[in-house]
Structures are given as structure tokens and as C-alpha cells.
Amino acid sequence: MEYRRLGKSGLKVSALSLGSWVTFGRQLDVRKAQACMEAAFEAGINFFDNAETYAAGESERIMGEVLKRLDWSRDAYCVSSKVFFGAAREPAPTQRGLSRKHVFEACHQALTRLGVDYLDLYFCHRPDPETPIEETVRAMHDLIQQGKVLYWGTSEWSAQQIMEAYAVARQYGLTPPTTEQPEYNMFHRDRVEREYARLYAEIGLGTTVWSPLASGVLTGKYNDGIPEDSRLNLPGYEWLRARYESAEGQDRIAKVRGLAHLADELGMDMAQMALAWCLRNPNVSTVILGVSGVEQLRRNLTALEAVERLTPEVMTRIGQILGNQPQ
């Protein structure tokens, strides 16, 4: 396993990490989740990602039960949560957003569900236009001062919003955000590669990127239609299916077919190549994997060995097939 600093912080996270979105509470029960987390930890993964909204809190409860069963030393792994959407299926006004009240309540609830004394990372899951950024920054700072959170970050915030939070923190002597959790893959690259470009050097922003396989499209498994066991068939994920069936989605499938020929030529599968492509970006601190079983996890871990085969020449060929190089 390779370990990378989370931005300019001293925290080292595994280059590949394990997330629980869609899987925990949907496809994996406690027993299967334990098998995946145990295999991940044995392979060197030290960061496990979660959120209050995943399976309406059930994802955190499952992860908490697994952590209790495995009884790892608390200083050997990192666990995260995110706040914004709420854990209730129909949240009340005070049960969502980034108000001081919800940030505090959600943190305490996440600690209870996960069965830990503190969160290593705590993310603002989306920007909240109805809450002043200063209020949210102060709430995060206070949680850090209380020892309930070690590092805080954002998820799907614009560069301008991140810089505003950073400026507020510096102005009032508060703790600034350490990391951002954006979507990043071969089809979704402009924000990470262009919009955030100056933030890596200017404020030392780290990134914990999600959806590296574009919800499975970059594995090639949708090249001939939607498999029966696909997440595109899960209730509540109709938006993913609509994206796949759109004109843009079908254009992506055509490009994946072209990428698959290149992957074959390089002696790897599409998932390996797509994950290695993300890992090759030096501004990516960790790539979050979402898996439905141990064998899938082990296959994805081989992407670490594939990075060196993505030479500048190969990257150029990938870019020609994608045709979406950020300007």
C-alpha cells in the first residue's frame, strides 16, 4: 500500500480507501461488511469513509458494529462522517444543513453510531446557502477544540466557497478546512484538475475523491446493457439509471469501449486502468473504493500495481479517447 499526506497536513492516508455509500445497508449486511473491511485493513487501507445520510444512518451503524467486532487499535485507522442531508428519511428543518445546531448534533449522533470517541475527518457534505460560512467554520473549529473531530473538510464545494471558509478561519484564528471530497474520474475531471488547481499550492488542499469508476460505468460492465445486480436497478437510484440512459451516458459507453481496447493492450482490465488513472494525479490524497464483496476489493487493489504502466504516452492516448482535457 502507498500512503499519501492529506494535503499539507501530517496525516497519512492510504492511496486507496474504502467507502460505504450504496453498499453498507443496501448490498452489505454486517457480516459481509466485516469481511470487506477486514480484507481492506489487511491490505493496508487505513481510511474508512461514511456519512450520516448513507442508508439513513444504517451505514454508520454497520460500520460501528464491524469496528467493535474487529477491535483494531484506534490509532491504526481513520474514520469519517459527513453532515448536511441528515440521517432521518424526512428530516425536520433542524435535522439537516450546516447550522451550528445540526453540525453538533450530527457529529454526536455519528460518534454514537460508529462507536468511536472522535472522528478523524468530518466533512460538510454540501455547501449550505442558508447558513453563513462563518457559523459553520466556528462549529467545526469548536468540535476540533473539544477533541471530537481531528480534521474537517468539505465535499462538492466550489473553489470560491472553500477559499471563503479558509479566509474566515484565518481572519478569526479558527481551524481551516484540510480537505475536499469531490467526484473525480475520467469523465468528471474539470473541478479537480482546473477549478481547484491553485488551492493545492496556496492552501495545501487535500482530496479524498469519490466515484472513481463513474458508478461502475468505467468497469465496462455496462457496455452491453444493465446487469440485473447493478446498483442502477436499486430503488432510490433511478437518477443513476437515467444518467446512463441519456445521450451523454451512451456517449460515455462508446468511449469506455475504446478505453477497453487500450486496457487489453496494456494487460489490465478497465477498473484497474480507471483507478490507476486517478491515482496518477499527485493532487489526489486517496481514492475511495465502493465494493460489494471481497473479491471485487482485491481486484481493485491491483490498481496500485498498474499506475507505473500509465506512461505519459499512454496518458496521451487515454486523453485522445476521452477528448475532455480541462482547459
N, C-alpha and C positions, 0 to 999 in steps of 0.2 A: 504494500500500500504506500502511496505517496501522501505526504501531508503538506498542506499549504497554510500560510498565515491568513487569518481572516482580515483582509485589508492591511492596515498598518498596525492592527492590534497584535498582541503577543500570543493570541490564541491560535493553536494549530489544529485544523480540522482535516479529516481525511478527504482526499480529492474526490472520492465517490462517497455519498452518504445515502441514508435510507429514509424515505418519506412515507407517510401513511394516508395521503389523500386518495380517495376512491377505494383503496384496498382494505384498510383496517375497519372492521364493522360492516363492510359491504361484501368483500370477497374473502376476507380472512377472519376467522374467529381467534380466540386467544391461543389455542394450540398451534395453529398454522402461523400466526404472527410470531409466536415464540421461536418456531423453527427458523423463520426468516431472520429475526433479529439476532439469534444465536449464531447463525452462519455468517451474518454480516460482521458481527463483532469479532469472530474468529478470523475473518479475512482482513481485519484491521480498520473497519469502519468505526468511527467514534462519534458520529453526529447523527441523531435521530430527530426528524422533523415532524411537527404536529401543529394543530390549530384547534381553537375552541369550536369552530364550525364544522369540522370534519365529522361526518356521521352524527351531527348534533351532540358532540361531546363523547360519543361512544368510542371514537378512535383513541382519544386520550385515556379513557378508562381501560381499554385493551392494552395499550402500551404500558400504562401504570402497573397492571397486573403482571405483564411479562417482566418488567423491571424488578418487581417484587420477587417473582419466581427465580429469576436468574441471579439476583443478588450480586450484581457487579459492584466493584468498588466505585463509589460516586465520583471520584476524581479521575476515572478512566474513560468517561464518556460525556457527551454533551447532548442535552435535550432541549427542544424549543417548543414554543407555542406562539399563537398569533391572536390578535384581538382586533375586532371590528364588527364582524357579522353576527356575533352572539352564538350561544350554544342552543338556545331554545328554537324549536321549529317555527314558532311565530313569536319572535322576541318583542317585548314591550319597549317603549322608547328609551328607557334607561338600561336596556339589556343589549344594546348594540352601539356602534360608533366609537369615537375616541375621546369621549368626555373623561374627565378625571375619575368620575364615579365608575364608569364601565371599565376603564383600564385597570383600576384597582380591584374591582370585584372579579373581573375575568381572570386576572392573574392569580388571585387566591383560589378560584374555582379550578384553574388549570393545575395548580400545585396539588390540590386535593385529588383530582382525577388521576394525575400522573404519579402521585405518591412520592413526591420529592420535596425537599426543603427550599429549593431555589431553581429558577430556570437559567440555563446558560445563555440562551438567546430568547428575546421576546420581540416579536415583530408587530408593527402596525400594518394590518393585513391590506388595507387600502387607505388612501387619504380621506379625511372627513371634512367636507366643505362647511359643515355646520359647527365645527369646533375649532377655536383658534389654535394654531400650531404651538404657540407658547404654552397653552394649557396642557397639551399632550406631552410636550418635551418635559415640562416640570413634573408631570405624573411619572413618566419613565425614569427621570432622574431620582425622584423620591423612592421609587421601588428599588433602584440600584443602591441608594444610600441605606435602605433598610435591609439589604442583603438578600432580597427576594429575586432579583434579576442581576446577572453579571454584565451582559451586553444587550443593547437594544438596537433595533433596526426597522426598516420599512419594507413594504412589499408592494410593487407596482405603483410606486410614487414617481412623479416626473423629476427630472434633474433639478428643476426650479424649486419644487417642494422640498426636496432633500437639502438643497442649499439653504433654503429658508429655515428649516429645522436646525441645521448646523450653525447658521448665523445667530439664531435665537439662543442656542446653547452657549456659544462663545460670548455673546453680549452679557448674559446673566450668570455666567460661571456655572452652567449646567453641563450634564453629560451629553455629548452629541451622538447621533446615530453612528454605528460602526459598520453596518452592512445593509444591503438591499437584496431582496429576494425577487428577481424578475423572471419572467418566462424567457428562455433562451434555447433556441435550436436552429437548425439550418434554414427554417422558414421564418423565423421570428428573431431577427438579429439587430435591427436598427437601434433599439434603445440601448442595449448593452455595448454595441460597438461604436455607435456615433453619439447618441444623446448623453451618455454617462462618461464619455471619453476623458473629459478634463477632471472629473471627480476622483478618478483613481490616483492621480498625482497630487491634486490640490487638497483633498481632504482624506486621502487614503481609504477610499470606499472599498469594502469587501463585497463579494456577491455569492449568494447561495442559490444557484439557478435551478428552476423547476421546468418540467415538461421537456427534457432534452430530446425525447423521441416523438415530440409533437402528438401526444396522446396515442402513441402506437403507430402512427402513420409511417414514421421513419424506420420501423422494423420491416416494412414490406408486407406485413400480414394483410393489409387491405388492398393490395394490388389487384386481387381478383374478386373483390366484394367484401362484405362484412361477415366475419366468422360468428357463429352462434354464441360463443362465450365471450364476445368482445364487450368492453365497457360501453361501447356505443349502443348496446342493447339494454343497458341498465336504466331502470326508472330514475328520472331526475337528471339524466344526461342526454336528453333529447337535443340539447343545443350542440353537443359534440357531433351527433349524427347529422344534424342539419349542416354543420360546417363541412363535414366530409362530403355530403351530397351536393354541396354548392359547386358552382363553376370553378371557384378558386380551389376548392378541395380536390376536384378532379384534375385540375392542372398540377397540383402537388403530387398526386398519384402518378401522373405521367413522368414527373421529374424523378420520383423515387425509383421508377422502373429504370431510368437512365443511370441513377446512382447505384442501383443493384448490380448492373453490369461492371461498373468500376470496382465495387466491393469484391465481386467474384474474382476479378483480375488481381486484386491485392491479397486474396486468400482470407477474406473475413466476411462476416455477414453484415447486413445493413445496420443492425443495432450497434454492433461493435464500432463501425465506422462513424455513425452519428454521435455516439458518446465520446469517442476519441476526438472528433472534431470539436466538441465543446471543451474537452479537457485541454486542447491545444491552445486555447485562449489564456494568456497569462493573467488576465484580469478576473478569471473565474476562480473563486476560492474553493468551491465544492459543487459537484453536480449531483442533484438529488434524484435518486432512483425510486421508482414506484414499481413494485413487483408483486405478483400474485402467487409466487412459490419459490422454493429454494433453488430449484434448477434454473429458473429464469434469472435469479440473482447471481448465481455463479457464472452464467453465460455473460451477463452484463459486466461483471468484474473483469473479464478478459479484455475489456476496452483499454485498460491501463497498459497492456502489452502492445496494443495496436497504435498507440499515439506516435511512436517513432516511425511507423510506416507512412504516416501522413506527411510526406516531404513537401517542401514548397511547390514542387511540380505537381504533386497530387492535389494539394490545396487549390492550385490554379485550375485544375481540371474540374474539381468539385464546384468551384465558383462559376465556371463556364456553364455547367449543367444547371445550377441554381439560378443564375442570372439576377441575383438580388444583392450584390455588393453594396453596402451602405456608402453613400456619397459623403 
